[in-house]
Amino acid sequence: CVCTENSFVPTSEIIAVEETELYKKQRNSGKWQKMGKPHAFTVYYVKKARNHRWRCSDVTFWCVDEHLCNQWIQALKELLEKQKYRPKQLLVYINPYGGKRQGKRIYEQKVAPLFSLASISTDVVITEHANHAKDNLFEVNINKYDGVVCVGGDGMFSEVMHGLIGRMQKDSGIDQNNPKAPLVQCNICLVVYFSGSTDCICYSTIGISDPVTSALHIIVGDCQPLDVSSVHHNNTFLKYCVSLLGYGFYGDILKDSEKKRWMGPMRYDYSGFKTFLTHHYYEGTISFQPAKHTLGSPRDKYTCRTGCYICKKSEQKLAQQQKQCGLKHEEEEEWKVIKGKFLAINAVNMSCACPRSPKGLSPAAHLADGSADLILVRKCSRFDFLRYLVRHTNQDDQFDFSFVDVHRVKSFQFTSKLSEDNESNVTDMGKKRFGQFCRDHPACCCNIANSTWNCDGETLESSAIEVRVHCQLVKLFARGIEETCKDEAAYRQSSVEQLL
């Protein structure tokens, strides 16, 4: 066999092999002419481009001997059949309003042909209303599928994730309203691709928001475990969270932007600027359990990458602790308490990177180490808060401020000062708090007593919440962000040396 170009492709990144009718260019005449007895096959494979972008490329081999050509085709197909982790049957949910109403068209033109090339069967559901996908996941025979695909943004992913996790807990008899209940891990992979307002899940797990790249990660069977946080209030389940849980600044932005959906994506810029000018802060109490099983810290330089050493070791240590001590010991572990006035309280399970913030809210947050990074931004001047926000867009240490604290936690609770006062004296203390709040904000004469929790882009009704991180509760069709060639060796070596 002779290759038409010099290429080296690992078997794990071959998409498909097909017999091909070859037209060869004659050197003398310069014309395209069909060979007399062409025996050729084409190998379709993953070609990696810049900025973590993947594309489907191909290379053609030709043989004079037909038997030899068939042997090559058969041998390569047998190698692909041995890739047992590759999906064969997928359930696809498409939000027709996602991606500026282009979701269905892009899936049909760019993604479906790749699935067909890789011999992947699909059942496609076009969602017709909110929670359509979530409700459908409680009804379908989920065991027939190797994965669930959602075409939309982070909101669509959240809906499908809630349906999948809820279905697994229901089938296992787990009460989701119990904040201490050990949840059953989902054995079915999820994927989200394009195209919401931020797409931070795509950026944090594969490095780019691109439908073709996501489709190719599905085809080759990449699998990335992901931590999920459960949010409860008074022993009532509220939401699951995989990226941002934000109170104060990001909660106020979301609450204000929801009233201005007619503005499109620009509503976030407008609401962000307005929220920054109002400069609201909120009093409350944060109680948290440090994640002692994890390696590293939120302020180190060890970002989560493909085959992350920290995630693997932290998961092993957490499993060992739970096996030895159980949940009862976990409840008795030390809780740290912080009271104060906060401009923002953010808890992130991943870096929350996006085009506007390439490093994210917590650059060293890990996808699957069983912890969340809790970021507390205390009351400060507008200028100082602006300095903090600007650092999300550059390479400076965004935690290097006296008014910013960051902790790696496995669970936490928050109660606003207003809620604490109301519990002791609903009438008198409530009036006192209202008066104090307005004196602190004479310029705006505000009457806002509490902020809103921003849970992956959706608001929560209650300000008092209890949060617990569930290690590797779901799996994604992803492999984590890959290191560039020049940094990969150095990263692995420094990680092992510093963390052992």
N, C-alpha and C positions, 0 to 999 in steps of 0.2 A: 504494500500500500504506500501511496505517496500523498503527503499532505500538501494542500494548495498554499498554505502559509505556516510559518513556524509558530506553534502554540503549545502551551502546557496547561492542561485543565484537570484539576482533581475530580475524581468520580463524584464526590459529594456535590459538585457544582455543575454537573451535567443535567440539563433539563430534559432532553429527549434525543432519540436517535431515529432517523428515518431514511429509508431507501430513496435515492435521488437519481433523476435522469439528468445526466451531466452534458452540458454543452461546453466544448473546449475551443479556445481561440487558437487558430492556426498561426504559427509564428511567421510563416512566409507571406501569406496573403493578408493577415491582419483581420480576417473575417471570422465571425462566429460560425462554427460548423459542428453539427452533432457527430459524436464519435461513432464509429461503425458498430462497436459492441460495448456500449457504456455500462459499466458496473460501478456504481458509486453510492455512497451514503453520506448524510449530513449530520453532524453532531451540533446540537443547540446547547449553548452553555451560558453561564453567568459571566458577564464582562463588567468589571468594577471600574467606575469612572470617578471623577473628583467629587468631593463633598459627600461621600457615602452613597452616591447614586449607583444603582445597578441597572444594567441593560441586558437584553437577550441578544446574543451574537451567535454566529454559526461558522463552522469550518467544514469544508467538503473534502472527502477522501475518495480516490478512484482506484480501481483495480482492473487489470486486464482479465484476471481469472474470476469468473462469477462465483465459484464455490468459495474462494478466499474472501470475497466481499461479503457473502452471506454469513460466513463464520465470524467475521468482525462484528457484523450487525447483531448476531445472536449473542456473542460474548458480551457486548456492551449492554444489551437489554437485560441480560442476566445480572450484570453488576448493578443496574438500576433497580431491578426487582429485589435485590438484597438490602436496599435502603428502606428498611421497614418503617422508619419514622416518618416517611413521606405520606402526606394525606392522599386518600383515594376518593373520599366523598365529603363534600363541604355543604354547609347550610349558609346561604348568603342573604343578608338583610340589606336592602338599599333604601336610603332616605332620599326620595326624589327631589326634596327641597334643599339638600346639602350641596355644598360647593357651588353656590349661585345657580342652583337647579341643574347642574351639569353632572351630578353623580351617576345617574343611570346611563347617560351617553358615554361617559368616560369608562365606566365598567364594561359596557358592551364592546367598545372599540379597542380598549387597551388591555383590559384584564382578562375578560372571557376568552379571547383567542389564546392567551398564554396557558390558561387552565386546560383548554382543549388540546393544545400541543403536548402538554404533560399528562394527558389522559386522566384528568381529574373531573369527576362528575360533580355537578352542582344542583342544588335545589334553591331557587331564587324566590325571595319574598320581597315585594315592594310594600314598604310600610305606608299605611294610610292615615294614621293618627298617632298621637303621643302614646307611648307604652305598648304599641302594637307588637314590636319585636319581643319585649319583655313578657307580655301575656302569651305570645305564641310559643315561647320557650318552655312554658309550663305544660304545653299540650302535645308537642311533637315527640316522636320517638328519638330522643337525643342520642341513644346508644348507637344508632346507625351512622353517625357522623364522626369524622376524625377532627373536625374543627368548625368553628363558627366565624364567619367573616361579616363585618359590618362596614358598609360604604357610607361614610359620613365623617363628622368631626368628633371631638371629645365627648360631646353630649350623646351622640349615637352609641359610642363605645360604652359609656356609663349605663345606658339603658340595657344594652345586651349583656353587659357584665352583671348587672343586678338580676336579670332574668336567669342567667346561667348559675350564679352562686345560689340564688334563691331556690332554683330547681334542685340543685345538689343537696341543699340542706333539707328541703322538703322530703326528698326521696330517702334521706338518711335519718329522718325523725329528729332533726336538730331545731330547737326553738331559737329563732333569730332575735327574739326580744330579750333573751338572756345575754347580757354583755359579757358574762364569764364563760359562755359556752364555747368549747373548742370546735371550730368550724371544719367541715370536711373539705379537703382540697379538691379543686376541679381538675379532672383528668382530660378535659377537652380544651384544645388550644383556641385562643381568640386572636383576632387581628383587627386593627382599625387602619384605614388609610383615607387620607384627605377627607374633607377639606373644610375645617371649621375656622374659627377666628384665630386660634393659637396652635392647635395640633401639637401640644407639648408632649403627648404620649408618644407620637411618632418620633419627634425630635429626641426624646430621652431614651428611646429603646433601639432605634436603628440609625438615628442621626439626620434624618431627612423626612419630610412629608411628601411622598411621591408614590402614586398608585402602582406604577410598574415595579418599583423597588420592593414595595410591600408584597406584591403578587409573587415575585421571585423568591422572597424569603419563605413564603408559604410553600411554593413548589418544592424547594430543596429540603423542607421539613425542619427549618430552624426552630428551636424551642428555648424561650427565655422565661424562667419563673419570675413572678412579680408579687411583691407584698401588697396587701390590701388592708386598709384601716376600716373598722366598723365604728359607727357613730351612734350613740344611744342617749336618750334623755328619760330619766325616771323609769328605767327598765323597759323602755319602749324603743325599738329599732327605728332609726331615722334614715341613714344612708350608708353606703360604702364609698370609700374614697381611695383613689390610687395616685393622685397627683397633689393638688393643693387644697388645704383646709385653712381658710383665712378669715380672721375676725378683725374688725377695725377698718383699715385702709382698703384692703381688697374686698371686704364684705360690703363696704359703703359704695365702692365703684360698681359692683354687680347690682346692688339694689337700685341705684340711680339709673344705670344703663338699661335695666329691664323696662323702664318707662319710655325709652327712646329707641326701640327696635327699628322704627321707621328710618333711622339714620344709618342703619347698616353697621359695618365694622367701625365706622368713625365714632359711634356712640361711646366706645371704650376710651378713646382719646379725650372726648369732651367730658365724660364723667370722671376720668382720672384727673384732669386738670381742675375741675370743680371741686373734687374731693380733697385734692392737695391744698387748695386755697382755704377751704373750711377748717382744715387742720384739727379735726375732731380727735379726742383721745377718750379712752374708756377705762374706768377702774374695775379691777377684778382680781380674782385669785386663781393662780395656776398651780395645780398639784401634778407631779409626774414621777414615774418610775424610770430611772436611768437604764439604758440598755447595756448592761454590764457584759453581755455575751458577745457584743460586737467588737471587731478590731478597728483600729483607726478612730478618727473623730471628725466632726463636721468641718474643722478648720485645717485638716491636712490636705495634701495635694493628690491624694490617691482617688482619682475619679473612677466611676464604675465603667468597665469596659468588657468586651467579649471574654468569657471565661473568667470572670472576676474572682480573684483569690479571696478577697474580703468576704464576698457573699457566700462562697462555698464554706469557708472556715466558720463564719458566724452562724450559718444554718446548722452546721454540725455541732457547734457548742450549745446552741439553743435546744436542739433535739436532745442532747445529752443531759442538760439541766432539767428539762421537763420530764425525762425518763426517770431521773434520780429523785427529783423533789415533787413533781406534779404541780397542778394548778394551785393547790392549797398553799404551798410554800411561796408561790409567785405572789399571791395576795398579801402575804405577810412581809414581803420585801419592803425596804425603806422607800418612803415617798418624800420627795422634796417639795416644799411649798414656797411660792413666790407671790407676793402681793405688790400691786403697784398700779400706775397709770400708764396705759399702753396706746401707742398710735397704731400698732399692728401686732397681731399674734398669728403666726403662720406655722403650719405643720405640713411637711412635704415628705412623700414616700419616694420621690425621685427628684432629679435636679430641677425639673420644670423648665428645661431649656426651650427656647422658641426663637424665631428669627430676630426679634427685638432684644432678646436677652440670651445670647449664645451660651453663656455659662449657667443660666437659670438662677433660681432663688437660693439654691444650696448646691454649689458645684460638686461637692464631695458626697452628696447623698447617694445611697446605693439602692438598686432595684430589688434586691432579694436577700437582704441581711436581717430581716425581722425587726426593723426599727424605722422610726421617722425622725427627721430633724425638726426640732421645735425652735422657732426663731421668735424672740421677744424684742420688739422695738419699743423702748420706753419713751415717755413724753420728752420731747426736745424741741428746739426751734425749727421753724420752717426751713431755714437754710441748712441746718444739719440733716434734716430729713431728706432734703433734696440731694445732698451729698451722698446719702445712703442709697437713694433710688438710682442715681447716676451710675453707681458702681455695679449695678446689674448689667450694664451695657459695655463694661470694659474689663480689663484683666486685674484690677485692684482687688484686694481682700475686702469684701463687702461686710465682713463681721468685725473689722478693725475699728470699732467705735465704742466709746464708753457707754453709750445708751443702747447698745445691741448685745443681747445674750443669745447663745445658741447651744442647745443640748440635744444629744442623741437619746431618744426615749423609746420605750416599748408600749407605754400607755400614759395617758394624761387626762385630767379633768379640768374644766374651767367653769367658774361661777362669776357672773358680773356683780359689782358692788350693789347695784340696784336690787338684784335678786336676793342678795344677802340681807339687805335692809328690809325688804318686803317680808321676808320670813320672820324677822323679829318684830316689826311694827309696820303694818301695811299703810296706815294713814300718815302718822306723824313723820316717820323716817322717810317715807316716799316724798313728802312735800319738801323735807329738808334737802334731799338729794337733788330734786328738781331745781330748787333755788341755787344750790351750789353749782350745778352744771351750767346754768345760764350766766352766773357771775364769771365762770371760767372762760366763757365764750361771748363776751359783750358785743363783738363785732357782728356776729351772725344772728344773735338772739334765737339760738336753736332750741328746739324742744325735743331733740332726739335723746332718749334715755339709754338705749342699747344699740349696739351695732348688729349686723347680720352676719352669720357664718356663710362664707362662700365655699361650698363643697363641690369641687370639680365643675365649677360654673353654674351650680344651682344653689338657691338659697335654702337655708334651714330655718324653721319657724322658731326654734328655741335657741337662746343664747347660752344656757347652761347645758353642757354636753359632757359625755364620757367617751373617750376614744381609746381603742385598743388595736395594735398592729398584729395582723395575722401573717406569719411568715410564709411566703410563696404560696398564697392561696389560689392564685390563678396562673396560667401559662399563656405566653404570647408566641405567635409565629414571628420570632425575632431572634437575634443572637447577641443583642447588646451592641453598643457603638464600637466599631473596630478601630484599633489604633492605626496610625499611619506607620508605614514600614520603618521609618527612621526612629520612631519613638517606641515601637513595640518592645524591642529587646531591653531597652533601658528601663521601661516601665515595669516589666516583669521582674527584672533583677532587683530594682529598688524596692518593689513591693514585698518580695520575699525577705530581703535583708532587713527592712525596717519593721516588719510586722511579726516575724517569727519570735 
